[in-house]
């Protein structure tokens, strides 16, 4: 396994058991971000790097019982926490790597990624992989329940202009990977960039 993958597994594996209790008030922010994807009943959606599955219930609500909801995560402990929280009932949980998805081309209508982009080892290449599995016109939501400045402060850092989530960095990164950014919000209460699959 690559060093990047091992680091992600170690970091999140050690935190999985109390992850939800550390961030107990994030549920409404997840639901609001999912709503902005505008998913239709019967759609197929992936929660990429799903962690404890906090996005899975609102994703299921959005696509209805006939839709497809997949949660893929690299860390077994996170998926176990999702099952313990009952979120496995909202979608199919898959232990896997979002940089090499076991899905056919254009299989999905949308991808939701909470806190994902900062953990991608090769962001341009990895965003292309997400584009591969989404139909033309499908959507990608890159989300975090707090904004860039608030997140940096939480970790004792300053916000920097070279942050991948800064709009001047993210827009061309997405464009080079087959996505067109259609909305961008970075405020204390949330970060949300929505892009449409070109082609």
NORTA-V138981 format. One record per residue. PHI is phi as a letter, one per 40 degrees, with the letter a starting at -180 (* if undefined). Layout:
BEGIN
phi->PHI
phi->PHI
END
This chain:
BEGIN
phi->*
phi->c
phi->d
phi->d
phi->c
phi->c
phi->c
phi->c
phi->c
phi->c
phi->c
phi->c
phi->d
phi->c
phi->b
phi->c
phi->c
phi->b
phi->d
phi->c
phi->c
phi->c
phi->b
phi->c
phi->b
phi->c
phi->d
phi->c
phi->c
phi->c
phi->c
phi->c
phi->c
phi->c
phi->d
phi->c
phi->c
phi->g
phi->c
phi->b
phi->d
phi->g
phi->c
phi->b
phi->b
phi->b
phi->c
phi->c
phi->g
phi->c
phi->f
phi->c
phi->g
phi->c
phi->c
phi->c
phi->c
phi->c
phi->c
phi->c
phi->d
phi->c
phi->c
phi->g
phi->c
phi->c
phi->c
phi->b
phi->b
phi->b
phi->b
phi->b
phi->a
phi->c
phi->b
phi->d
phi->c
phi->c
phi->c
phi->c
phi->c
phi->c
phi->c
phi->d
phi->c
phi->g
phi->c
phi->c
phi->c
phi->c
phi->a
phi->c
phi->c
phi->b
phi->c
phi->a
phi->b
phi->c
phi->c
phi->a
phi->c
phi->c
phi->b
phi->c
phi->d
phi->f
phi->c
phi->b
phi->c
phi->a
phi->b
phi->b
phi->b
phi->c
phi->g
phi->c
phi->c
phi->c
phi->b
phi->c
phi->c
phi->b
phi->d
phi->c
phi->c
phi->c
phi->c
phi->c
phi->c
phi->c
phi->c
phi->d
phi->c
phi->b
phi->c
phi->d
phi->g
phi->c
phi->b
phi->b
phi->b
phi->b
phi->b
phi->a
phi->c
phi->b
phi->c
phi->c
phi->c
phi->c
phi->c
phi->c
phi->c
phi->d
phi->c
phi->g
phi->b
phi->c
phi->c
phi->b
phi->c
phi->c
phi->d
phi->d
phi->c
phi->c
phi->d
phi->c
phi->c
phi->c
phi->d
phi->c
phi->c
phi->c
phi->c
phi->c
phi->b
phi->g
phi->b
phi->b
phi->c
phi->b
phi->a
phi->a
phi->b
phi->b
phi->b
phi->d
phi->c
phi->a
phi->b
phi->a
phi->b
phi->b
phi->b
phi->b
phi->c
phi->c
phi->h
END
